[in-house]
Amino acid sequence: DLRAKYEWAKNQKLGGDDAGALRIFTEIAEEPLDPGDPDKNYRVGVASLEAGNFEKAKQAMQQGSPMNALGARSLRTEGMKRPDPDDPVLASSVEILDESLENIGSGVLVGKEGKVLTAAHVVAEKTKLFVRDSAMKTSPVLGFWTGQPEEDLVILQTEALDRSGAVLSDRMPDLGDTIKIVGHPAQTISVISSEGSIHRLIDGGVRACSNVGVFHGFSGSGVFNSSGQLVGVV
């Protein structure tokens, strides 16, 4: 059963068996697509993301539900990859989890005091939250600051103390700058990065548009410059 196989792979990943999880995700990614089964196609697509088969992921999710198909069309697969284990941005990327420990979005650790930046809409109306880092360690959220809600940003205070946080850039991004978004598209457990460049600045550079195709689950992800410094949040 494909659903059971997918959950098995997730449990392998959560249990620390990356190689075992990758083997199962790769097997699922090799499944043929079924035009009459959008749920299967979507699951094959997510497994393909986990396995690093981004072209198959885009093809599969375009044959999922209409909403997922719409988002999948914007994926820029040539800029996507699984970050190297020693890439510092990997350590700062976290999943945002609800009270049932299901992924609802992405976030980025800042500093070493357990603070996590994410998008406010990711955690809206949630009363109990957790974060899970790339080492599969889960920590509860103790509180949060909304700041200016219209900016769609929130800071979560978590118990993820003494972890590697992102290094903030000392300059705003500029037109043509290379950037990469690092997070969990489609609620993947694996961290996925997607690279592109900035092609439009808004409000004096406070907001920027890029050619990086984002998918649901990337909300709240850190946006990094070519030096691996944090310049924004999705």
C-alpha positions as CSV (number, residue, x, y, z in Angstrom):
1,D,0.0,0.0,0.0
2,L,1.5,3.3,-1.2
3,R,0.3,5.3,1.8
4,A,1.7,2.8,4.3
5,K,5.0,2.7,2.4
6,Y,5.2,6.5,2.5
7,E,4.5,6.6,6.3
8,W,7.1,3.8,6.8
9,A,9.7,6.0,5.0
10,K,8.8,9.0,7.1
11,N,9.2,6.9,10.3
12,Q,12.6,5.7,9.1
13,K,13.7,9.3,8.5
14,L,12.3,10.4,11.9
15,G,14.2,7.5,13.5
16,G,17.5,8.6,12.1
17,D,17.8,6.0,9.3
18,D,18.4,8.5,6.4
19,A,19.6,5.8,4.0
20,G,16.6,3.5,4.7
21,A,14.2,6.4,4.3
22,L,15.9,7.5,1.0
23,R,15.7,3.9,-0.4
24,I,11.9,3.8,0.3
25,F,11.2,7.3,-1.0
26,T,13.1,6.4,-4.1
27,E,11.0,3.3,-4.6
28,I,7.8,5.4,-4.3
29,A,9.2,8.0,-6.7
30,E,9.6,5.3,-9.3
31,E,5.9,4.4,-9.2
32,P,4.0,5.2,-12.5
33,L,1.5,8.1,-12.3
34,D,-2.2,7.5,-12.6
35,P,-4.3,10.3,-14.3
36,G,-7.3,9.1,-12.3
37,D,-5.7,9.1,-8.8
38,P,-4.6,12.7,-7.9
39,D,-3.9,11.6,-4.2
40,K,-1.5,8.9,-5.4
41,N,0.2,11.3,-7.8
42,Y,0.7,13.9,-5.1
43,R,2.2,11.3,-2.7
44,V,4.6,10.2,-5.5
45,G,5.4,13.8,-5.9
46,V,6.3,14.4,-2.3
47,A,8.4,11.2,-2.2
48,S,10.2,12.4,-5.3
49,L,11.0,15.7,-3.5
50,E,12.4,13.6,-0.6
51,A,14.4,11.5,-3.0
52,G,15.8,14.5,-4.9
53,N,14.0,13.6,-8.1
54,F,12.7,17.1,-8.7
55,E,11.5,16.7,-12.3
56,K,9.4,13.7,-11.3
57,A,8.1,15.7,-8.3
58,K,6.9,18.5,-10.6
59,Q,5.4,16.1,-13.1
60,A,3.6,14.1,-10.4
61,M,2.2,17.1,-8.4
62,Q,1.0,18.7,-11.6
63,Q,-1.3,15.6,-11.9
64,G,-2.5,16.0,-8.3
65,S,-5.4,18.2,-7.1
66,P,-6.1,21.4,-9.1
67,M,-4.7,23.5,-6.3
68,N,-1.5,21.5,-6.1
69,A,-1.2,21.4,-9.9
70,L,-1.4,25.2,-10.0
71,G,1.5,25.6,-7.5
72,A,3.6,22.9,-9.0
73,R,3.7,24.7,-12.3
74,S,5.9,27.4,-10.8
75,L,8.5,25.0,-9.4
76,R,11.9,25.9,-10.9
77,T,13.4,22.4,-10.7
78,E,16.8,23.3,-12.1
79,G,17.5,25.4,-9.0
80,M,16.3,22.8,-6.4
81,K,18.5,20.5,-4.4
82,R,18.9,18.8,-1.1
83,P,21.5,20.8,0.9
84,D,24.9,19.2,1.6
85,P,25.1,17.9,5.2
86,D,27.8,20.5,6.0
87,D,25.9,23.4,4.6
88,P,25.3,25.8,7.5
89,V,21.8,26.8,6.3
90,L,20.7,23.2,6.9
91,A,21.2,23.5,10.7
92,S,19.1,26.7,10.9
93,S,16.1,25.4,9.0
94,V,13.2,24.0,11.0
95,E,9.8,22.5,10.4
96,I,6.8,24.1,12.2
97,L,4.5,21.4,13.6
98,D,1.0,21.6,15.0
99,E,-0.2,19.9,18.2
100,S,-0.5,16.5,16.3
101,L,3.2,17.0,15.2
102,E,2.1,17.4,11.5
103,N,4.1,19.8,9.4
104,I,2.3,23.1,8.7
105,G,5.2,25.2,7.3
106,S,8.9,26.1,7.7
107,G,10.9,28.5,9.8
108,V,14.5,29.6,10.5
109,L,16.5,29.6,13.7
110,V,18.1,33.0,14.5
111,G,20.7,33.3,17.3
112,K,21.3,30.6,19.9
113,E,18.4,31.4,22.3
114,G,15.9,29.2,20.5
115,K,14.1,32.0,18.6
116,V,12.6,31.0,15.3
117,L,11.4,33.4,12.5
118,T,8.4,32.2,10.4
119,A,5.4,33.6,8.6
120,A,2.5,34.6,10.8
121,H,-0.1,32.9,8.6
122,V,1.7,29.5,9.2
123,V,0.8,29.6,12.9
124,A,-2.4,31.6,12.8
125,E,-5.1,30.3,15.2
126,K,-2.8,27.5,16.5
127,T,-2.6,27.2,20.3
128,K,0.1,24.5,20.6
129,L,3.2,24.4,18.4
130,F,6.5,22.6,18.0
131,V,9.6,22.9,15.8
132,R,11.7,20.1,14.4
133,D,15.2,20.6,13.2
134,S,17.2,18.8,10.5
135,A,18.6,16.4,13.2
136,M,15.0,15.3,13.8
137,K,15.0,16.9,17.3
138,T,11.5,18.2,18.3
139,S,11.2,21.2,20.7
140,P,8.0,22.9,22.0
141,V,7.1,26.5,21.3
142,L,6.9,28.4,24.6
143,G,5.6,31.7,23.3
144,F,5.6,34.1,20.4
145,W,5.8,37.8,19.4
146,T,3.7,39.0,16.4
147,G,5.3,42.3,16.0
148,Q,3.5,43.9,13.0
149,P,0.9,41.3,11.8
150,E,0.5,43.1,8.5
151,E,4.1,42.1,7.7
152,D,3.2,38.4,8.1
153,L,6.1,37.7,10.4
154,V,6.3,36.1,13.8
155,I,9.1,35.2,16.2
156,L,8.6,31.9,18.2
157,Q,10.4,31.2,21.4
158,T,11.3,27.6,21.5
159,E,13.4,25.2,23.6
160,A,15.8,24.6,20.7
161,L,18.6,26.3,22.7
162,D,22.3,26.3,21.7
163,R,21.6,25.4,18.2
164,S,23.2,27.0,15.1
165,G,21.2,30.0,14.1
166,A,21.2,31.7,10.7
167,V,23.7,34.6,10.3
168,L,21.9,37.8,9.4
169,S,23.1,39.8,6.4
170,D,24.3,43.3,7.0
171,R,22.9,44.6,3.7
172,M,19.6,44.4,1.9
173,P,19.4,42.2,-1.3
174,D,19.6,44.0,-4.6
175,L,18.3,43.4,-8.1
176,G,19.9,40.4,-9.7
177,D,21.3,39.0,-6.5
178,T,21.4,35.2,-6.2
179,I,19.2,33.9,-3.4
180,K,18.0,30.5,-2.2
181,I,14.9,29.5,-0.2
182,V,15.5,26.7,2.3
183,G,12.6,24.9,3.8
184,H,10.1,22.1,3.5
185,P,8.0,22.3,0.4
186,A,4.9,20.1,0.4
187,Q,5.6,19.3,4.1
188,T,8.7,17.3,3.3
189,I,10.7,16.1,6.2
190,S,13.9,16.6,4.3
191,V,15.2,20.2,3.8
192,I,15.0,21.4,0.2
193,S,16.7,24.5,-1.2
194,S,15.5,26.3,-4.3
195,E,17.8,28.9,-6.0
196,G,17.1,31.8,-8.2
197,S,17.6,35.6,-8.3
198,I,15.8,38.8,-7.4
199,H,14.0,40.5,-10.2
200,R,11.9,43.1,-8.5
201,L,12.2,45.3,-5.3
202,I,9.1,46.7,-3.6
203,D,8.8,49.4,-0.8
204,G,12.4,50.4,-1.1
205,G,13.7,46.8,-0.9
206,V,11.7,45.8,2.2
207,R,9.9,43.3,-0.1
208,A,11.3,41.5,-3.1
209,C,10.1,39.2,-5.9
210,S,12.2,36.5,-7.3
211,N,12.1,33.8,-10.0
212,V,12.3,31.1,-7.3
213,G,9.2,28.9,-7.6
214,V,7.7,28.3,-4.2
215,F,5.2,25.6,-3.2
216,H,3.0,25.4,-0.1
217,G,5.2,24.3,2.9
218,F,7.9,26.9,1.9
219,S,5.9,29.5,3.8
220,G,8.1,30.8,6.6
221,S,11.3,29.5,5.0
222,G,14.6,31.5,5.3
223,V,15.8,33.3,2.2
224,F,19.6,33.3,2.0
225,N,22.1,35.2,-0.2
226,S,25.0,33.6,-2.0
227,S,27.1,33.9,1.2
228,G,24.6,31.8,3.1
229,Q,23.4,34.9,5.2
230,L,19.7,35.4,6.0
231,V,18.1,38.2,4.0
232,G,14.4,37.4,4.3
233,V,11.6,35.1,5.0
234,V,9.0,33.6,2.5
